[in-house]
């Protein structure tokens, strides 16, 4: 007598904690930098190539990948010297939630971090060269070494997340005012806000202190 086959219940597929589409797209520092620019404004591959000082073919490939993963979209085309130039913009601001960051491969985390920091350094350097970095009242620059415990570290992360939410609120309010008051982009202030917290390589016993700090 043949043994009855035991039916095995199918396990429910666990939900993905990480958006693999986003992680794949941001696994290269060059794509991170392209997406950072397209989060702020519309640009073409030619413009990105000049700004990032990368070859046009390489930038075009990054744009192709970002578009395939639906992180950017084509917003307009313009005839340019017998060809058609394509202009892209980010579909939505790409942020990696804190609770998924730990699940990413270390190479992906490093690529995202390097891309963001490089974009910040380049932005700051250009502002310095243009003598705009510290030219406006209310600017802020600080570097603050700390020694924290686990509870304070979590509190710091929550505080920075709350601050970033407030920054986005200010951006939305400013965009609405500029639109309703009939002002163009020339009346806006191009600003950069960098929020960085990380575990330092120095020893907690080192007792390093911050130098002179400018607060608004």
DRENPA-3360 file (N, C-alpha, C; in nm, 2 decimals, always signed):
BEGIN
1 = XXXXXXXX = +0.08/-0.12/+0.00/+0.00/+0.00/+0.00/+0.09/+0.12/+0.00 ~ +0.06/+0.21/-0.09/+0.15/+0.33/-0.11/+0.12/+0.42/+0.01 ~ +0.23/+0.48/+0.05/+0.22/+0.58/+0.17/+0.16/+0.71/+0.11 ~ +0.07/+0.76/+0.19/+0.01/+0.89/+0.15/+0.11/+1.00/+0.16 ~ +0.12/+1.08/+0.06/+0.21/+1.20/+0.07/+0.15/+1.30/+0.16 ~ +0.24/+1.34/+0.25/+0.20/+1.44/+0.35/+0.21/+1.58/+0.28 ~ +0.10/+1.65/+0.29/+0.09/+1.79/+0.24/+0.17/+1.88/+0.33 ~ +0.25/+1.96/+0.26/+0.33/+2.06/+0.34/+0.28/+2.20/+0.31;
9 = XXXXXXXX = +0.24/+2.26/+0.42/+0.19/+2.40/+0.41/+0.30/+2.49/+0.36 ~ +0.26/+2.57/+0.26/+0.36/+2.67/+0.21/+0.38/+2.78/+0.31 ~ +0.51/+2.81/+0.33/+0.54/+2.92/+0.42/+0.51/+3.05/+0.35 ~ +0.45/+3.14/+0.43/+0.43/+3.27/+0.38/+0.56/+3.34/+0.35 ~ +0.57/+3.40/+0.24/+0.69/+3.48/+0.21/+0.71/+3.60/+0.30 ~ +0.82/+3.60/+0.36/+0.85/+3.71/+0.45/+0.86/+3.84/+0.37 ~ +0.81/+3.95/+0.42/+0.82/+4.08/+0.35/+0.96/+4.13/+0.35 ~ +1.00/+4.19/+0.24/+1.14/+4.24/+0.22/+1.16/+4.36/+0.31;
17 = XXXXXXXX = +1.26/+4.35/+0.40/+1.29/+4.46/+0.49/+1.36/+4.58/+0.41 ~ +1.42/+4.54/+0.30/+1.50/+4.64/+0.23/+1.45/+4.65/+0.09 ~ +1.43/+4.77/+0.03/+1.40/+4.79/-0.10/+1.52/+4.76/-0.19 ~ +1.53/+4.63/-0.24/+1.64/+4.59/-0.32/+1.66/+4.68/-0.44 ~ +1.55/+4.72/-0.50/+1.56/+4.81/-0.62/+1.64/+4.93/-0.59 ~ +1.61/+5.00/-0.47/+1.68/+5.12/-0.43/+1.83/+5.09/-0.40 ~ +1.85/+4.98/-0.33/+1.99/+4.95/-0.29/+2.07/+4.92/-0.41 ~ +2.02/+4.85/-0.51/+2.10/+4.82/-0.63/+2.13/+4.95/-0.70;
25 = XXXXXXXX = +2.03/+5.04/-0.71/+2.06/+5.16/-0.78/+2.16/+5.25/-0.71 ~ +2.17/+5.24/-0.58/+2.26/+5.32/-0.50/+2.39/+5.25/-0.46 ~ +2.41/+5.14/-0.52/+2.53/+5.06/-0.49/+2.66/+5.12/-0.54 ~ +2.65/+5.22/-0.63/+2.77/+5.29/-0.69/+2.77/+5.43/-0.65 ~ +2.88/+5.48/-0.60/+2.89/+5.62/-0.56/+2.85/+5.72/-0.66 ~ +2.88/+5.69/-0.79/+2.85/+5.78/-0.90/+2.70/+5.80/-0.91 ~ +2.62/+5.69/-0.89/+2.48/+5.70/-0.90/+2.42/+5.78/-0.78 ~ +2.48/+5.76/-0.67/+2.44/+5.83/-0.55/+2.45/+5.98/-0.58;
33 = XXXXXXXX = +2.57/+6.02/-0.64/+2.59/+6.17/-0.66/+2.49/+6.22/-0.77 ~ +2.47/+6.14/-0.87/+2.37/+6.18/-0.97/+2.23/+6.20/-0.91 ~ +2.19/+6.10/-0.83/+2.06/+6.11/-0.77/+2.05/+6.23/-0.67 ~ +2.16/+6.26/-0.60/+2.16/+6.37/-0.51/+2.13/+6.50/-0.58 ~ +2.20/+6.52/-0.70/+2.18/+6.64/-0.78/+2.03/+6.65/-0.83 ~ +1.98/+6.53/-0.88/+1.85/+6.53/-0.94/+1.74/+6.54/-0.83 ~ +1.78/+6.52/-0.71/+1.68/+6.54/-0.60/+1.66/+6.69/-0.58 ~ +1.76/+6.77/-0.62/+1.76/+6.92/-0.60/+1.71/+6.99/-0.72;
41 = XXXXXXXX = +1.74/+6.94/-0.84/+1.70/+7.02/-0.96/+1.70/+6.92/-1.08 ~ +1.65/+6.98/-1.19/+1.65/+6.90/-1.32/+1.78/+6.92/-1.39 ~ +1.83/+6.81/-1.45/+1.96/+6.82/-1.51/+1.97/+6.72/-1.62 ~ +2.06/+6.74/-1.72/+2.08/+6.65/-1.83/+2.21/+6.57/-1.80 ~ +2.23/+6.45/-1.87/+2.35/+6.38/-1.86/+2.48/+6.46/-1.89 ~ +2.46/+6.55/-1.99/+2.58/+6.64/-2.02/+2.61/+6.73/-1.91 ~ +2.51/+6.79/-1.84/+2.54/+6.88/-1.73/+2.59/+6.80/-1.61 ~ +2.54/+6.68/-1.59/+2.59/+6.60/-1.48/+2.74/+6.56/-1.50;
49 = XXXXXXXX = +2.77/+6.53/-1.63/+2.90/+6.49/-1.67/+3.00/+6.60/-1.64 ~ +2.96/+6.72/-1.67/+3.05/+6.84/-1.65/+3.07/+6.87/-1.50 ~ +2.96/+6.86/-1.43/+2.96/+6.89/-1.29/+3.04/+6.79/-1.21 ~ +3.02/+6.66/-1.24/+3.08/+6.56/-1.16/+3.22/+6.52/-1.22 ~ +3.26/+6.58/-1.33/+3.39/+6.56/-1.40/+3.40/+6.41/-1.43 ~ +3.30/+6.35/-1.47/+3.30/+6.21/-1.52/+3.26/+6.20/-1.66 ~ +3.31/+6.09/-1.73/+3.28/+6.08/-1.87/+3.13/+6.07/-1.90 ~ +3.09/+6.12/-2.01/+2.94/+6.12/-2.05/+2.89/+5.98/-2.06;
57 = XXXXXXXX = +2.96/+5.89/-2.11/+2.91/+5.75/-2.12/+2.89/+5.69/-1.99 ~ +2.98/+5.72/-1.89/+2.96/+5.66/-1.76/+2.84/+5.72/-1.69 ~ +2.82/+5.85/-1.70/+2.71/+5.92/-1.64/+2.58/+5.87/-1.71 ~ +2.58/+5.86/-1.84/+2.46/+5.81/-1.91/+2.42/+5.67/-1.86 ~ +2.52/+5.59/-1.83/+2.49/+5.45/-1.78/+2.42/+5.46/-1.64 ~ +2.47/+5.55/-1.56/+2.41/+5.57/-1.43/+2.27/+5.62/-1.44 ~ +2.25/+5.71/-1.53/+2.11/+5.76/-1.56/+2.02/+5.65/-1.60 ~ +2.07/+5.57/-1.69/+1.99/+5.45/-1.74/+1.95/+5.36/-1.62;
65 = XXXXXXXX = +2.04/+5.33/-1.53/+2.01/+5.25/-1.42/+1.91/+5.31/-1.33 ~ +1.93/+5.44/-1.30/+1.84/+5.51/-1.21/+1.70/+5.52/-1.27 ~ +1.69/+5.53/-1.40/+1.56/+5.54/-1.47/+1.49/+5.40/-1.47 ~ +1.57/+5.29/-1.49/+1.52/+5.16/-1.49/+1.46/+5.12/-1.35 ~ +1.52/+5.17/-1.25/+1.47/+5.15/-1.11/+1.36/+5.25/-1.07 ~ +1.32/+5.33/-1.16/+1.21/+5.43/-1.14/+1.24/+5.53/-1.03 ~ +1.37/+5.57/-1.01/+1.41/+5.67/-0.92/+1.41/+5.81/-0.98 ~ +1.43/+5.81/-1.11/+1.42/+5.94/-1.18/+1.33/+5.93/-1.30;
73 = XXXXXXXX = +1.29/+6.04/-1.36/+1.20/+6.04/-1.47/+1.24/+6.15/-1.57 ~ +1.21/+6.13/-1.69/+1.24/+6.23/-1.80/+1.13/+6.34/-1.78 ~ +1.17/+6.47/-1.77/+1.08/+6.58/-1.75/+1.07/+6.66/-1.88 ~ +1.17/+6.67/-1.96/+1.16/+6.74/-2.08/+1.28/+6.71/-2.18 ~ +1.27/+6.75/-2.30/+1.38/+6.74/-2.40/+1.40/+6.87/-2.47 ~ +1.52/+6.90/-2.51/+1.55/+7.02/-2.58/+1.64/+7.00/-2.70 ~ +1.62/+7.06/-2.81/+1.71/+7.04/-2.93/+1.84/+7.11/-2.89 ~ +1.95/+7.04/-2.92/+2.08/+7.10/-2.89/+2.19/+7.06/-2.99;
81 = XXXXXXXX = +2.23/+7.15/-3.08/+2.34/+7.12/-3.17/+2.31/+7.00/-3.26 ~ +2.19/+7.00/-3.31/+2.16/+6.89/-3.40/+2.12/+6.76/-3.33 ~ +2.11/+6.76/-3.20/+2.08/+6.64/-3.12/+1.96/+6.68/-3.02 ~ +1.92/+6.59/-2.94/+1.81/+6.61/-2.84/+1.87/+6.59/-2.71 ~ +1.87/+6.69/-2.62/+1.92/+6.67/-2.48/+1.80/+6.64/-2.39 ~ +1.82/+6.53/-2.31/+1.72/+6.49/-2.22/+1.75/+6.54/-2.08 ~ +1.64/+6.59/-2.01/+1.65/+6.64/-1.87/+1.57/+6.55/-1.78 ~ +1.63/+6.52/-1.67/+1.57/+6.43/-1.57/+1.56/+6.50/-1.43;
89 = XXXXXXXX = +1.47/+6.44/-1.35/+1.45/+6.48/-1.22/+1.42/+6.36/-1.13 ~ +1.45/+6.37/-1.00/+1.42/+6.25/-0.91/+1.27/+6.24/-0.89 ~ +1.22/+6.12/-0.89/+1.08/+6.10/-0.87/+1.04/+6.13/-0.73 ~ +1.12/+6.09/-0.63/+1.10/+6.12/-0.49/+1.23/+6.12/-0.42 ~ +1.24/+6.18/-0.31/+1.37/+6.19/-0.24/+1.40/+6.05/-0.18 ~ +1.52/+6.00/-0.21/+1.56/+5.86/-0.17/+1.63/+5.87/-0.04 ~ +1.56/+5.81/+0.06/+1.61/+5.80/+0.19/+1.61/+5.65/+0.24 ~ +1.71/+5.61/+0.30/+1.72/+5.47/+0.35/+1.67/+5.47/+0.50;
97 = XXXXXXXX = +1.56/+5.41/+0.53/+1.52/+5.40/+0.67/+1.62/+5.34/+0.76 ~ +1.63/+5.40/+0.89/+1.73/+5.35/+0.98/+1.72/+5.20/+1.01 ~ +1.60/+5.15/+1.01/+1.58/+5.01/+1.05/+1.61/+4.91/+0.94 ~ +1.64/+4.96/+0.82/+1.69/+4.88/+0.71/+1.84/+4.89/+0.68 ~ +1.90/+5.00/+0.73/+2.04/+5.03/+0.70/+2.13/+4.91/+0.74 ~ +2.10/+4.85/+0.86/+2.18/+4.75/+0.91/+2.17/+4.62/+0.83 ~ +2.07/+4.60/+0.75/+2.05/+4.48/+0.67/+2.12/+4.49/+0.53 ~ +2.18/+4.61/+0.50/+2.25/+4.63/+0.37/+2.39/+4.57/+0.38;
105 = XXXXXXXX = +2.44/+4.52/+0.26/+2.58/+4.47/+0.26/+2.67/+4.59/+0.29 ~ +2.78/+4.56/+0.35/+2.87/+4.67/+0.39/+2.92/+4.75/+0.27 ~ +2.94/+4.68/+0.16/+2.99/+4.75/+0.04/+2.88/+4.85/-0.01 ~ +2.75/+4.82/+0.00/+2.65/+4.91/-0.03/+2.64/+5.03/+0.06 ~ +2.65/+5.00/+0.19/+2.65/+5.11/+0.29/+2.76/+5.21/+0.26 ~ +2.88/+5.15/+0.24/+3.00/+5.23/+0.21/+2.98/+5.32/+0.09 ~ +2.93/+5.26/-0.02/+2.91/+5.33/-0.14/+2.81/+5.45/-0.12 ~ +2.70/+5.42/-0.05/+2.61/+5.53/-0.03/+2.67/+5.64/+0.06;
113 = XXXXXXXX = +2.74/+5.61/+0.16/+2.81/+5.71/+0.25/+2.91/+5.79/+0.17 ~ +3.00/+5.72/+0.10/+3.10/+5.79/+0.02/+3.04/+5.89/-0.08 ~ +2.93/+5.84/-0.15/+2.87/+5.93/-0.25/+2.81/+6.05/-0.18 ~ +2.75/+6.04/-0.07/+2.69/+6.15/+0.00/+2.79/+6.25/+0.05 ~ +2.90/+6.19/+0.11/+3.01/+6.28/+0.17/+3.08/+6.35/+0.05 ~ +3.10/+6.28/-0.06/+3.17/+6.35/-0.17/+3.09/+6.46/-0.23 ~ +2.96/+6.44/-0.24/+2.87/+6.55/-0.28/+2.88/+6.67/-0.19 ~ +2.88/+6.64/-0.06/+2.89/+6.75/+0.04/+3.02/+6.82/+0.03;
121 = XXXXXXXX = +3.13/+6.75/+0.02/+3.26/+6.82/+0.01/+3.27/+6.91/-0.11 ~ +3.22/+6.85/-0.23/+3.22/+6.93/-0.35/+3.14/+7.06/-0.34 ~ +3.02/+7.04/-0.28/+2.93/+7.15/-0.27/+2.99/+7.26/-0.18 ~ +3.05/+7.22/-0.07/+3.11/+7.32/+0.02/+3.23/+7.39/-0.04 ~ +3.31/+7.31/-0.12/+3.43/+7.37/-0.19/+3.39/+7.47/-0.29 ~ +3.28/+7.44/-0.37/+3.23/+7.54/-0.46/+3.18/+7.66/-0.40 ~ +3.11/+7.65/-0.28/+3.06/+7.76/-0.21/+3.18/+7.85/-0.16 ~ +3.29/+7.78/-0.11/+3.40/+7.86/-0.07/+3.47/+7.94/-0.18;
129 = XXXXXXXX = +3.48/+7.87/-0.29/+3.54/+7.94/-0.41/+3.46/+8.06/-0.46 ~ +3.33/+8.05/-0.44/+3.24/+8.15/-0.49/+3.22/+8.26/-0.38 ~ +3.29/+8.24/-0.26/+3.28/+8.33/-0.15/+3.13/+8.34/-0.10 ~ +3.06/+8.23/-0.11/+2.92/+8.23/-0.06/+2.90/+8.15/+0.06 ~ +3.00/+8.07/+0.10/+2.99/+7.98/+0.21/+2.94/+8.04/+0.34 ~ +3.02/+8.15/+0.38/+2.99/+8.22/+0.51/+2.95/+8.37/+0.48 ~ +2.89/+8.39/+0.37/+2.86/+8.53/+0.33/+2.73/+8.58/+0.38 ~ +2.63/+8.49/+0.41/+2.50/+8.53/+0.45/+2.48/+8.51/+0.60;
137 = XXXXXXXX = +2.42/+8.61/+0.67/+2.39/+8.60/+0.81/+2.31/+8.48/+0.84 ~ +2.34/+8.42/+0.95/+2.26/+8.30/+1.00/+2.32/+8.17/+0.95 ~ +2.43/+8.17/+0.88/+2.49/+8.04/+0.84/+2.54/+7.97/+0.97 ~ +2.56/+7.84/+0.96/+2.60/+7.76/+1.08/+2.71/+7.66/+1.03 ~ +2.82/+7.65/+1.11/+2.91/+7.54/+1.09/+2.97/+7.50/+1.22 ~ +2.97/+7.37/+1.24/+3.02/+7.32/+1.37/+3.07/+7.18/+1.36 ~ +3.16/+7.14/+1.45/+3.21/+7.00/+1.46/+3.22/+6.97/+1.61 ~ +3.15/+6.87/+1.65/+3.13/+6.85/+1.79/+3.16/+6.71/+1.83;
145 = XXXXXXXX = +3.29/+6.68/+1.88/+3.32/+6.54/+1.92/+3.25/+6.51/+2.06 ~ +3.19/+6.39/+2.07/+3.11/+6.36/+2.19/+3.16/+6.22/+2.24 ~ +3.12/+6.19/+2.36/+3.14/+6.06/+2.42/+3.00/+6.02/+2.47 ~ +2.93/+5.92/+2.41/+2.79/+5.89/+2.45/+2.78/+5.75/+2.49 ~ +2.67/+5.72/+2.56/+2.64/+5.58/+2.59/+2.53/+5.53/+2.49 ~ +2.49/+5.41/+2.50/+2.39/+5.36/+2.40/+2.26/+5.44/+2.40 ~ +2.21/+5.47/+2.51/+2.09/+5.55/+2.52/+2.10/+5.68/+2.46 ~ +2.21/+5.75/+2.48/+2.23/+5.88/+2.42/+2.25/+5.87/+2.27;
153 = XXXXXXXX = +2.31/+5.77/+2.23/+2.33/+5.75/+2.08/+2.20/+5.73/+2.01 ~ +2.11/+5.66/+2.07/+1.97/+5.64/+2.01/+1.90/+5.78/+2.02 ~ +1.92/+5.85/+2.13/+1.86/+5.98/+2.14/+1.91/+6.08/+2.03 ~ +2.04/+6.07/+2.00/+2.10/+6.16/+1.90/+2.04/+6.13/+1.76 ~ +2.02/+6.00/+1.73/+1.97/+5.96/+1.60/+1.83/+6.01/+1.59 ~ +1.75/+6.00/+1.70/+1.61/+6.04/+1.69/+1.60/+6.20/+1.67 ~ +1.69/+6.27/+1.74/+1.69/+6.41/+1.73/+1.73/+6.46/+1.59 ~ +1.82/+6.39/+1.52/+1.86/+6.43/+1.39/+1.75/+6.40/+1.29;
161 = XXXXXXXX = +1.68/+6.29/+1.31/+1.57/+6.25/+1.23/+1.46/+6.36/+1.24 ~ +1.43/+6.40/+1.36/+1.33/+6.51/+1.38/+1.37/+6.64/+1.31 ~ +1.50/+6.67/+1.32/+1.55/+6.79/+1.26/+1.54/+6.78/+1.11 ~ +1.57/+6.67/+1.05/+1.55/+6.65/+0.90/+1.41/+6.67/+0.86 ~ +1.31/+6.62/+0.94/+1.17/+6.64/+0.91/+1.14/+6.79/+0.90 ~ +1.19/+6.86/+1.00/+1.17/+7.00/+1.01/+1.23/+7.08/+0.89 ~ +1.35/+7.03/+0.84/+1.41/+7.09/+0.72/+1.32/+7.07/+0.60 ~ +1.27/+6.95/+0.58/+1.18/+6.93/+0.47/+1.05/+7.01/+0.48;
169 = XXXXXXXX = +1.00/+7.04/+0.60/+0.89/+7.12/+0.62/+0.92/+7.27/+0.57 ~ +1.04/+7.32/+0.61/+1.08/+7.45/+0.57/+1.09/+7.46/+0.42 ~ +1.14/+7.35/+0.35/+1.16/+7.35/+0.21/+1.02/+7.36/+0.14 ~ +0.92/+7.28/+0.19/+0.79/+7.28/+0.14/+0.72/+7.42/+0.15 ~ +0.74/+7.48/+0.27/+0.68/+7.61/+0.29/+0.74/+7.72/+0.20 ~ +0.88/+7.71/+0.18/+0.94/+7.81/+0.09/+0.90/+7.79/-0.05 ~ +0.89/+7.67/-0.10/+0.85/+7.64/-0.23/+0.71/+7.70/-0.26 ~ +0.62/+7.68/-0.16/+0.48/+7.73/-0.18/+0.48/+7.89/-0.18;
177 = XXXXXXXX = +0.56/+7.95/-0.10/+0.57/+8.10/-0.10/+0.62/+8.15/-0.23 ~ +0.73/+8.09/-0.27/+0.79/+8.13/-0.40/+0.70/+8.12/-0.52 ~ +0.61/+8.02/-0.51/+0.52/+8.00/-0.62/+0.40/+8.09/-0.61 ~ +0.34/+8.11/-0.49/+0.22/+8.19/-0.48/+0.26/+8.34/-0.49 ~ +0.38/+8.38/-0.45/+0.42/+8.52/-0.46/+0.47/+8.56/-0.60 ~ +0.47/+8.46/-0.69/+0.52/+8.49/-0.82/+0.66/+8.51/-0.84 ~ +0.74/+8.46/-0.75/+0.89/+8.47/-0.75/+0.95/+8.35/-0.82 ~ +1.05/+8.38/-0.90/+1.12/+8.27/-0.97/+1.23/+8.21/-0.89;
185 = XXXXXXXX = +1.30/+8.11/-0.95/+1.41/+8.05/-0.88/+1.52/+8.15/-0.84 ~ +1.53/+8.26/-0.92/+1.63/+8.36/-0.89/+1.61/+8.43/-0.76 ~ +1.49/+8.42/-0.70/+1.47/+8.48/-0.57/+1.49/+8.38/-0.46 ~ +1.51/+8.26/-0.49/+1.53/+8.15/-0.39/+1.68/+8.16/-0.34 ~ +1.70/+8.10/-0.23/+1.84/+8.09/-0.17/+1.88/+7.94/-0.18 ~ +1.98/+7.91/-0.25/+2.03/+7.77/-0.26/+2.10/+7.74/-0.14 ~ +2.05/+7.65/-0.05/+2.11/+7.62/+0.08/+2.14/+7.47/+0.09 ~ +2.24/+7.44/+0.16/+2.28/+7.30/+0.19/+2.27/+7.28/+0.34;
193 = XXXXXXXX = +2.21/+7.17/+0.38/+2.20/+7.13/+0.52/+2.26/+6.99/+0.53 ~ +2.37/+6.97/+0.61/+2.43/+6.84/+0.62/+2.42/+6.79/+0.77 ~ +2.35/+6.68/+0.78/+2.34/+6.62/+0.92/+2.42/+6.49/+0.92 ~ +2.53/+6.49/+1.00/+2.62/+6.37/+1.00/+2.64/+6.33/+1.15 ~ +2.62/+6.21/+1.18/+2.66/+6.15/+1.31/+2.72/+6.01/+1.28 ~ +2.83/+5.98/+1.34/+2.89/+5.85/+1.31/+2.98/+5.82/+1.43 ~ +3.01/+5.69/+1.44/+3.10/+5.64/+1.55/+3.25/+5.67/+1.51 ~ +3.32/+5.75/+1.59/+3.45/+5.79/+1.55/+3.55/+5.68/+1.58;
201 = XXXXXXXX = +3.67/+5.69/+1.51/+3.77/+5.59/+1.53/+3.86/+5.63/+1.65 ~ +3.84/+5.75/+1.71/+3.92/+5.79/+1.82/+3.88/+5.71/+1.95 ~ +3.96/+5.71/+2.05/+3.93/+5.65/+2.17/+3.85/+5.74/+2.26 ~ +3.74/+5.69/+2.33/+3.66/+5.78/+2.42/+3.75/+5.85/+2.52 ~ +3.86/+5.79/+2.55/+3.95/+5.85/+2.65/+4.04/+5.96/+2.60 ~ +4.03/+5.98/+2.47/+4.11/+6.09/+2.40/+4.07/+6.23/+2.45 ~ +3.94/+6.25/+2.47/+3.90/+6.37/+2.52/+3.91/+6.49/+2.43 ~ +3.90/+6.46/+2.30/+3.92/+6.57/+2.20/+3.80/+6.67/+2.21;
209 = XXXXXXXX = +3.84/+6.80/+2.20/+3.73/+6.90/+2.20/+3.73/+6.98/+2.07 ~ +3.61/+7.03/+2.05/+3.59/+7.10/+1.92/+3.66/+7.24/+1.93 ~ +3.71/+7.28/+1.81/+3.77/+7.42/+1.80/+3.66/+7.52/+1.80 ~ +3.70/+7.64/+1.76/+3.60/+7.75/+1.76/+3.48/+7.71/+1.67 ~ +3.36/+7.74/+1.72/+3.24/+7.69/+1.65/+3.16/+7.82/+1.62 ~ +3.10/+7.83/+1.50/+3.01/+7.94/+1.46/+2.87/+7.89/+1.47 ~ +2.79/+7.95/+1.56/+2.65/+7.92/+1.57/+2.57/+8.05/+1.53 ~ +2.46/+8.03/+1.47/+2.38/+8.14/+1.42/+2.30/+8.20/+1.54;
% end
